[in-house]
Amino acid sequence: MRFQEQAVFHLTGSRPGDELEPISGASFRPALLAGYHDLTALRYDYPVVLVEGAAEGGVFAESLSSVVDGVLQELAPRGIEGERVRRYVLRLEREVRRLVRDGERGMLSDLWEKAAASVAIEGGDNVAEILSHASAQLTVDGDVVDCDHELPASFVEHAWRVTQQRKSRRFHQAVDRLVQALSDILRAAFIHSEGGRKPESLRAAVGDLHHDQFDFDAMSRLLGKGAPIDELPAARRERIEWALDVLERQRFFEPAPGAGLEQSAEPPYEYRFSSCAEAKEAFGERLGELVEFVKAMAVAELEADGRYADSRHDPFFAGFGEDALTPSDLALFPDYLVRIDPGRADATESGVLMEMLSSDLPVKVLVQTEDVFEESSLGAGHFGFGMRNVQLASTAMGLHDVFVLQTTSSNLYQLRRGLESGLEYAGPALFSIFSGSADPASSLPPYLTSAAAMEARAFVAFTYDPGAGSDWASRFSLEDNPQPELDWPIEDFEYADENLQRMREQVAFTIIDFMVCDRRYARHFARTPREQWNGNMTPVDQWLSLDAAEVGDRVPYVAVVDEENRLHRLIVDAKLMQAARRSRELWHGLQELGGIHNSHAERLLAREREAWEAEREAELETIRAEAATAVAVIPAPVAPDETAASEDEVVVEAEEPVAEAPPSDDPWIETSRCSTCNECTAINDRMFAYNENKQAYFKDLDAGTFREIVEAAEACQVAVIHPGKPRNPAEPGLEELVERAKPFQ
């Protein structure tokens, strides 16, 4: 009856009795996250320092742990003499991490100083001196940010600002060179003109130091004989002065300090926007000025090289318009950064976004996602997997020349090089990032929420880089996802059972594990007491791998822990399992794009293997036929009695060895029939092991329980494990286990 209640809940979501407990009032987390209660005690990627004044080719962001490692490398000698220094500097790092967790923000130098003061009070003598030396080794500074809801915007905007500064330096190098060249042409023409030979012009050219040594009036009369009024033709002078004026009053970049360009009377343009419509409108308003500037640069290049020919170039530049702009022209100018806030990616905004991306406009778009698994408007039990953002990324990749990067906040620091590549890409780019909600329904910290989303394939990380090659294999990558060749990542999980015995098993982290943390979906789970656990309860990943005929009366469960780290099993209803199956199919589609388990490649491989085997069989048939022909032409020896075989001709037929059970009641394995499926060693690799032929045998019967032997027998694909009788009569649940073991004896 108890199993029937579990089955009823799984199929209908209703609880027919009081054995299955709701989880709405409890706080559970996936079993694999049991060890992540206090992130401040761990050294990981966050918080991150957004480096100010990043040099050309340098990093724009560095993790706090990396900064501290750099300090220790310079400050702490190896060995025992440096241990005290390392201990206090690492304590300072934990204090900075704690300050950031509690909401402190600011420059690293300020937080470092505050943390150092706190650690010095606790540490006693000489600690302040040690930390002072550590502060002196701090070579980077910048805003410190944590992995939270605000991270995508601050991280991407800082990276964008750094790339624009690099672009600004390249821009000014090119434009300053042209301004200088045009100015030199005009200056040289003036010097050789009548105006350049006037006394006041000569006096200005020589300078104040030698005024008394020259008669500038006499020099002017002498040099002025036969000098041209102006050696530059009027048309050329007008053209050069026009180009110089356009270059000097540009508003695209702020002039660099000390550069030849003067600050325009109007401030530089703004390139950060909160909607695609605003960015599109701004680009349209500035397009005419941009066309004029590109035209002025082209004219300046020709004039500086002395290659401008009126008859050929005047007609070309007379018709120069926006149609003449090339992607390389647009790449000279700042990129438009658009941050689409969560909840604003509606159909209208998405339409304008796709129009901008397909038009090759210099735009970088950040789409931030708060929720990847929400119930749709169709009603309870119908789930959407952030479909709008999935469609945005898929559609953008379909345009073929748009850079697309999708990831979670927890992985953003690891993908910083990919982010830089997208920001420096000479074309449009889309960055889709899951951050979790500012008002989360999850009980996990923001870092774990976003990390769990990627781990569970709920928000997959991938990169599509059109500049990496000409085919999908070069452009598309899933390599940042954990264990991308599997349906779900699998990790080792160790725990103590009810008898305080150390247990170890491999557990998959599925999208159901991710959903356990979200209190909105508590009704889809039911906790079953430990005494109700049974062989029909199947882990979610294994249940999903079964077809309809194999599922039978099995019910899926997910392993979780409570706030005291006690292990529980939650039954999952059919609605959520249907959503999990759909999520896995979406992942399979991305795997195919990434060349993992590609059905076309596998079908071609099977066809080639079949053809190869047929060819090999034909060759073998030919060899057999040739061998039979050779035997037929050899005369057979005549025996005295052809009806009787000689002693040498007696043939003994070999029989297959039959594995026999040991005389005792101990468990045993038909080792020679083992198919190396890894099921038993995954349950307990101290009890089960492989021999030199990679076939299983009992390594140590006392290293596990009778329950593990029965579970291994049930999981064995070729039924070669025979449980025998229990060795420990006090083991809990033996009555049920003996019944389960009978089919395998």
N, C-alpha and C positions, 0 to 999 in steps of 0.2 A: 504493500500500500504506500510505503514511503517513497519508493522509486516512482510509483505512479504519480505522486504529487510533483516530483521533479519533472517528469515528462509533461505533465499538464501545464506547469509553469512555462517550460521551454516552448511548447507549441502555442499557447494562448496568452502568456504573460500574466495569467491570474493565479492566485494562491488558493487552492481548494481547502487547505488545512492550515494549521498553525506551526507546522514544522519548518517551513521556509520563511526566513526572516527578511523583511525589507532592509535596505541599507541606507535609507534616507537620513537616519539619525546618526550614522556612523561615518568615520573618516577612514577610507581605505586608499591604498596606493598599490600599484603593481608590485609583485614580489621582487622583481629585478631592481626596483628603486628603493628597496628597504634600507640600504646603506647611505642614502642621500638626504638625511634630515637637516644637517647643518652644513650649508655650502661654504660658510666662512672658514671652516676647518680644512677645506680642500684647496689645492692649487690647480686652477683651471684657467680658461681663456679670459674670464671676466673677473673684475672690471677691466676696461680698456682705456688707454691714454690716447686721446686724439692729438697727435704730435703737432705742435706749432712750429712753423718755419721749416717744414720738411724740405730737405734738399732735393735737387734733381736726381731722380733714381732712388731716393731714400724712401723709407716707410712712412705712411701717413698715420698709422695707428700701431700701437704696441701694447701687448697685454701687461698688466701689472706684474705678473709672475716673471715675464721676460725682462722687464726693467730691473726687478730685484736681482735676478740672476746675473745681469750685467754688472750691477753694483758689487755683488759678492765676488765675482770673478776678479775684479780689480782690488777689492779690499781685503778679502779673507784668504789667508794662506792655506794651502792644503794641509791636511792632517789635523792632529788634535789641537794645535795652537790656533787654528782658525775656527774651531768648533763654537767657541763662545760668541765670536762675532756673528757667525751664521745664525746661531740660535736667536740672538736679539734682533737681527735684521729681519728674519722670517717672522718673528713675533710682531714687528712693526708692520710687515706686509699684511698679516691677519687683522691687525687693528685698522689699517686703511680699508680692507675689505669689509670689515664690520661697519665702519663709518658710512661707506657707500650703501651697504644694505639698509642702514637705518635712515637713508634719505639725504645724506650729506653730498653735496656736489661742489665742484670748483676745480681749480688748477691742482695738478699733482703736487707741486711744491708746497701749496698751502695745506693740503690733506696730509702730506708727509710730515710737515712740521707739527701739525696737531697730533698725529699718531705718535710721533717721536716723543713729544712731551708726556703723553699718557704712559708709554712704555717705560720711559726714564723714571717716572715716579714709582712704578712697580718693581723696577729692576735693581735698584740700589746703586752702589758705587761703580763709577767708571762707565755706566751704561750710557749716560748722556754724551760722554766723550766718544764712545763707539758710534752712536747714532749720528753725531755731528760729522764724523769722518764719512759715514755712509751718505749723508746729505751732500757732502762735497763731491761725491762720485756720481751724483745724479746728473746725467747728461741730456735728458729729454724732459720736456714739460708740455703741458696741455691739459685740456679739460678731461676729467675722468668720468666715464659713463659706464653704467651697468647694463646688464641684459634685461631690459624691461620694455614696456610699451612704447617708450620714446626713442629707443635705440635706433630703429631703422632710419628715421628721419635725421637724427643728429649724425649718425655714422655715414650715411650716404651723402648728406649735404657737405660734411667736412671733406670727404674724399673728392666730391665734385669741386669744391673750392680749391683744393690742392691741384687738381688737374687743370683747372682754369688758370691758376697762377702760372703753371708751367706753359700753358698755351699762350698766356699773356707775354711771357718772356720771349717766346719764339716770334710772336706777332711784332713786338717792339723791335726786335733785332732786324726783322725784314723791313718794317716801315721806316725805322730810323735811318737805315742805310739808304733808302730811296730819298728821304727828305734831305739827307746830307748831300747826295749826288745832285739833286735838282738845285739845291742852294748853291753848290759849287759852280754849276753851269751859269746861274744868274750872276754870281759874284765875279766869275772870270769875264763874263761879257761886260759887266759894269767897269771892271778895271781897265779893259781895253777901249772903253767908250770915252767920249768927250767929257762926260760927267765924272768919270773916274780919274781924269787927269787934272781936275781943278785943284787949286792949292789946299783947300780944306780937306778934300778927299785924300790927297797925298800925305798931309799932316796926320790924319787919322790912321792911315795905313802904317806910317813909321812909328807912331807912338810918342808919348811925352818925353821919354828918356833922351832922345836925340833931336829934339826940336831945335836947339840952338846951333846945331851943326849943319843945317841945310837951309837953303833959300828956296822955299817951296814955290814962290811966285815965279822965279826964274826956271825952276824945274818944270812947272806947269806950262810955261811958254815953249820950252824946248820939246817936251813930250807931246804937246798938243798939235804940233805941225803935222798935218796930214792924217790925224786920227779920225776914224769913223765916228759918226754920231752914235750909232748903236749897231754892233755887228750881228745881233740876233734879229732874224726876220720877225715882223710883228706877230704873225700867226704862231710861230714857235714860242715866242715869249708869252703870248697869251695862254697857250696850251700848258706850258710849264708852270706858270703862275696859278692856273686853275687847279692842276693836279696837286701842287704843293699846298694850296689852300684846303683842298678836300682832305688830304692826308693829315694836316695839322689840326683840323677841327673835328676829328673823329670822336664818336661817343661810345664806341663799342667796348673799348678797354680803358681803364683809368691809366693815364700816363705813368710810366715807371719813374721813381725818383731819379733826378739827374739826367733824364732822357732828353733827346732833342725836341720831343713833342711838348707843346705847351698845353696846359689844362684848358679844355674847351669852356666856353662861357656857360654851357649847360652841363649838368652832371651826367656821368656815364649811365647807360641804360641798365635797368634791373632785369635779371634773367631767371629769377626764382618765382614760380607761380604755384597756385593751389588748384588750378584746373586747366585742362587742356584747351578749353575755349579761350581763356585769358591769354595763354601762351600763343595760340594760333592768331588771335587778334593783334597781339604785340608784334609778332613776326611780320604780319601783313603791313602794319603801319611803318615798319622800319625797312621794308624790302627795297623801296626806292633809294633810300640812302645807302643801303648795302650795295646795290647795283652800281651806284655812282662811285663808291669807294673802290670796288673791284676794278672798275674801268680806270680810275685814277692810278691804281697800282700798275695796271698793265701799261698805261701810257708812260708812267714814270720808269718802268723797266726798259722800255724801248728807247726813251730819251737818254737814260743813263748810259746805255750801251751804244748810243749813236746810231740806232737801227730804225728810227722812225722815218717812214717814207710817206709823205703826204698823199700821193696818188693812190697808194695801196691801203694805208691805215685809216685815213679820214672816212671813207665810206663804211669801213667795218665798225668803227666806234660811233658813227652817226646812228647806226641801227642797233647798238649794244643795249640789250635789255635783260630782264630776268630770265628769259629763255637761254641766254648765253652763259648763265651760271653753271658751274660744274660742282660735283661733290667735293673736289679738292678746294674750290673757292670757298664753299660754306664751312669747310673744316678749319679755315683760318680764324673764324669768329667764335665767340663764346657759345656754348651749348645752353639751350633752354632746359632748366631743371623744373620738372612738374612733380609735385607731391600730391597724389590723390589720397586724401584721408579716408580711413575706413568708413564705409557707409555711403561714400559719394560715387562709387564706381557703378552708377546706374547705366541704363541703356543709352541715354543721351551722351553721357561722358565717355562711355566705351566707344560709341560711334565716332566722336571727334578724335579720340585717341587713335583708333585704327586709321582714320583719314590722315592724321599727322605721320604715323609710322609708315604708311604706304607712300607718302609723298617725299620721303627721304629728307625731311626737315631735321635740322640739328637739334634733336630733342632727346632728353634722358628722362624717363618717367619712372617714378617710384609708386607702385601700387602696394599698399599695406593691407594685410588681411588679419582680422582679429579672430575669426571663427572659421574653422575648416570643416566642421561637422555639425550642421544645423538641420533641424526639421524644416521641410519645405512647406509652402503654403497649401499643399494638397491635403495636409492633415497629419494626425499623429501616426508615427511609424514610418513616414516617408522622409527619407533623409537626402540632403544634398551635400556633396563634398566640396564646398566652396566652388561650385561649378562655374560661376561667373569669372572668377580669376583663372580657373583652369582653362576656360575657353579663351580668355585674353592671351594667355601664354601660348596656347596651341595655335591660335590664329596668327599671332605675331611671328611664330616660327614658320608658319606657312607662307609668309611674305618673302622668306629666303634671305633677305639682306638686313634683317633687324637682329641686333644682339639681344639675347634673352637670358636672364639669370634668375632662377627661382631658388629660394632657400628659406631657412628659418633664422630668427634672431640668434639662436645659440650657435649657428654655424657661420654667421656673417663674418666674424673675425677670421675664421679659417679660409673663407673665400675672398679675402680682401684683394688678392691679386686678380682674381676673376672680376671683381667689381671694378678695379682700376682698368682692366682691359676693356670692359664695357664702356666706361666713361671716356676712355681715350679712343674708342672705336670711331672711325670717321663715318658716322651714320647714326640712325636712331637706335635707341636701346631701351629695353623694358626690364625693370627690376621688380620682381614679385616676391614679397617677403612676409612671412607669417610671424607676428609678434605676440599673439595672445591678446586678450582683452584688457583694457584699462580697469575694468571691473570684472575680474575673472570669475567664472563659475568653478574653476579648478581649485583644488586644495594644494596644488604644487606651486613652488616659486616660478616666476616667469621663465627663468632659464630652463628648468626641468620641463615645463609645459611645452616650450618650443622644441627642445631636444627630443621629447617623447613624440611629438608630432612627426618629426622626420624619421625617428627610429621605427615608428609604427606604420610608415608609408601613408600617413594621413596628409602630409604635405611634403611631397618629394622634392629633393634638391636636384637641379640639373642646369646645365649650361649649353646654350646654342650660340656658337661663335662663327659668324659667316666669314670672318677673316682667317679662320684656322685651316681652311681647305675647300675643296669643291664638292665634297660628298658628305653624307650624313655621318659616316664613320669618323670623319675628321672634325666635323662641326659639333656633334651632339655628344654629351657626356653625362653619365649617371654615377661616375666614380666616387663622388663625395657621399653617397648614401652608404650606410653600413651594410656589408655583405650583400651587394646588389645582385648577386647571382641567385639568391634565395627569395622565397615568397616573403618571409619574415626573418629578421635577424635572430640568431640563436646565441644565448649566453649561458655560462655555467652559473648555477644557483646552488648555494650551500646553506643548509639550515639544520637545526636540531629537531628531531622528531619528539613524540610524546615521551619517549624513553630516554631523552637527552642523548641519543645517538646521532653522530654527525652524518648527515646525508648530503649527497651531491647529485644533481641531475641537470640536464640541459633544458632550458625553458625558452620558448619563442616569445618575442615581444610583438604583439599584434595590435591592430587598431582597436580591438576590444580592451586591451590593457590601457590604451590611451583614454578610452571613454570611461573607464572605471573612475577616473579622477574628476569627472565632470558631474556635479550634483544634479544637473538638469535631466540626466538619463538614469537616475538611480532606480526608477521603476522597472527598468529592463534587466535588473539583476536581483537575485535572491540568494541569501547566504544559507548554506546547508550545514547543520552541525557536523562535527567531525565523526560522530558515531553513525551518521547517515552516509558517509562516503562509501562508494561502491565501484565495482568494475565497469559499470555502465557510464560512469562519468568520464568524459574524454576531454583532454586539453583542447582549447579552441583551434589551434593550428592543425592538430591531427584530425579533428572533426571536419574542418573545412577541406581537408585533402580526400575525404571519403566521398564516393558517389552515393546517389539516392539509395541504391540497393544495399550498400555497406553500412549506411548510417543506422538502419534498424531501430533499436530502442536506445541508442546512445544519446546522451545529453551533453552539450558542451559546457565546460567550466573554465574559469580563469582564476589563477592563483594570486592572492593579494595578501597584504599584511595590514594590521591595524596600527594604531598609534603606539602600542606596546610591542610592535614587531611580532605579533602572533600570527601564524599562518592560517588563512581561511581559503575556502573555495566558494566562488560565486557562480551559480547557474545563470546562463545567458539565454534570453528569450529569442524566438525565431526571427522577430523583426530586426533585432540588432545583428544577428548572424547573417541575415540576408544583406544588410548594409555592408558587413565585413566582406562577404563574398564579392560584392560589387566593387569595393575598394581594391581587393586583390586583383580583379580583372583590369581595373584601370592601371594598376602597377604593371601587370603583364604587358599591356599596350606600350607603356614607356620602356619596358625591358626590350621589346622588339625594336623600338626606335634606336635604343642604345646597343643593339647587336647582341643582346643576351637572350638565349633561348629563342632566337629568331626562327619563326616557323618556316619561312621561305628557305633560309639556309639549311635548316634541319631536313626539310623535304628534299632539297637538292643533294644533301649529303647522303640521305637514305637511298635516293635513286642512283647515285654514283656507287655506293657500296653494293647495291643489288647488281648493278652492271659488272662491277669488279668480281663479285662472287660468281656470277654466271660465266664470265670469261675464265676464271680460275677453274671452275668445274669442267668447262669444255677442254681446257688444257689437260686436266687430270684424266678425262675420258680418253683423250688421244694417247696419253702415256700408257693407260691401262690396255688400250687396244694394241698398241705396239708391243707391250710386254707379253700379251696373250699370243700374238703372232709368233714372237720369238720362242716361246715355250712350245708351241705346236710343232715346230720344225725339229725339235730335239727328240730323238727316239727314246721311248721309255724302256727302262730295263725290265727283262722278263724274269719274274720270280718263279721258283719251283712250284709253288702252290699259290696261284693268284687269288684264291679265296681267303687265304690266311695272311694276316699282316705280320711282318717281322717285328722283332723287339724294337728296332729303331723307328718303326712306323706307327707305334702306339701313340695316339694323341689323347691327352687329358684335357678336357674342357674346364677352363677356369670359371669359377663361380664368384659372383659379387660377394664381398665380405659382408656379413650380417652383424650389425652392432648388437651386442647383447647387454642387457641391464646388469649392473653389478649385483652381487649376491646380497648386499645390505639394502637398507631403505634410504640410502643417501641419494641426493639428486645426481643426475648424470646427463651428459650431453653426447649426442651422436656427432662427434667432432668431424668425422669424414664427410658428413652431409652438410656442414655449415656453409651458408652462402655469403658470409661476411657482410651482413646487413647493418651491423653496428647497433642494433636495437638493445642487445643485452649490455654491451659495454657502456652505452649511453646511460643506462639505469644505474650501474655500479661497476666501474672499471677496476675496483679492487677485488671484487668477487669473480668477475668474468674477465678473461684475457684471451688474446690470440696467440696461437703457436707460430712457428716459422712459416707455416703455409697460410697464415691469416685466417685460421679457423678457430672457433671458440672452444674453450674448455674452462672448467672450474679452477680458478687460481687459488682461491682461499674461501672455503665454505663458511668460515667464521667471520668473514669481513662484511657480511650483509644479513638480511632477514629473509624469512620464508616468503614474506609478501613480495619482496623484490624478485625472488626466483619465480613466483607465480606470474607476476607482471611481465617478466622477461619471456616466460613461456607463451603468454598471451600475445606478446608483441612479435615473437619470432616468426619470420615469414615462411620458414620451411618446417616448423614444428619439430625441432631437434632437441629442445630442452625439456627434460622430464623432471618435475619438481620432487618426486619421492615423498618422504614424510617429513614433517617439521622436526628440526633438530632442537628447537627451544619450545618446550610445551607451555611456557608462560607467555609466549608472544601474543599480543592482543589480536583478536579477530580471527583466530585459527579456524573456527568452525566454518566461516564463510570462505576462507582461503582454501581449505581442504576441498570444499565443493568445487571451487573454481579450478583446482588443480587436477581433478579427476579426468577430464578429457585429454590430458597431456601425459598421463602415467604410462 
